[in-house]
Amino acid sequence: MNTIFFSVLAIFSLFVFMNLGKIKASKKQTDRDDRINRFGSKKARGGQKKTHSTIIEGESEVIDDEDKK
């Protein structure tokens, strides 16, 4: 009896998961200026060139534990 119940529950969960996977983000979420550039593309959506980069260039420095003493 438990096997049947959990099988039906698993099938129902997969059905709900697959249907909710079709829901997409709104235009307000996808078309914003401060969106993270995950793929390294130099062009914004619509073929326009980006005006500013979302990556901040800078220097790094090593902090030793001996300096804290």
C-alpha positions in Angstrom: 0.0 0.0 0.0 2.9 2.4 0.8 4.5 1.7 -2.6 1.3 2.7 -4.4 0.9 5.8 -2.4 4.5 7.0 -2.9 4.4 6.1 -6.6 1.3 8.2 -7.1 2.8 11.0 -5.0 6.0 10.9 -7.1 4.1 10.9 -10.4 2.0 13.9 -9.2 5.1 15.8 -8.0 6.8 15.3 -11.4 3.7 16.5 -13.2 3.5 19.6 -11.1 7.3 20.2 -11.5 7.1 19.9 -15.3 4.1 22.3 -15.6 5.7 24.9 -13.3 8.9 24.7 -15.3 7.1 26.4 -18.2 6.5 29.6 -16.2 9.0 32.3 -17.2 10.3 35.4 -15.5 8.5 38.7 -16.2 9.9 41.4 -18.6 10.7 43.5 -15.5 13.0 40.8 -14.2 14.7 39.9 -17.5 15.1 43.4 -19.1 16.9 45.4 -16.4 20.1 47.4 -16.5 21.9 45.8 -13.6 21.4 42.3 -14.8 24.4 40.0 -14.2 26.3 39.1 -17.4 26.7 35.3 -16.9 27.9 34.4 -20.4 30.4 37.2 -21.1 28.5 38.7 -24.0 29.5 42.2 -24.9 26.1 43.1 -26.4 22.9 43.7 -24.6 19.6 42.3 -25.6 18.3 43.7 -28.9 21.8 44.0 -30.5 22.7 47.2 -28.7 26.2 47.6 -27.3 26.4 47.8 -23.5 27.2 51.2 -22.1 28.8 50.0 -18.9 30.3 46.8 -17.5 28.8 45.0 -14.5 32.3 43.7 -13.5 34.4 45.9 -11.3 38.1 45.7 -12.1 40.5 46.0 -9.2 43.6 44.9 -7.4 43.7 42.1 -4.7 46.1 41.9 -1.8 47.1 39.1 0.6 46.2 39.6 4.2 48.5 37.7 6.6 47.4 36.5 10.0 50.7 37.9 11.4 49.6 41.5 10.5 46.6 41.2 12.9 48.7 40.5 16.0 
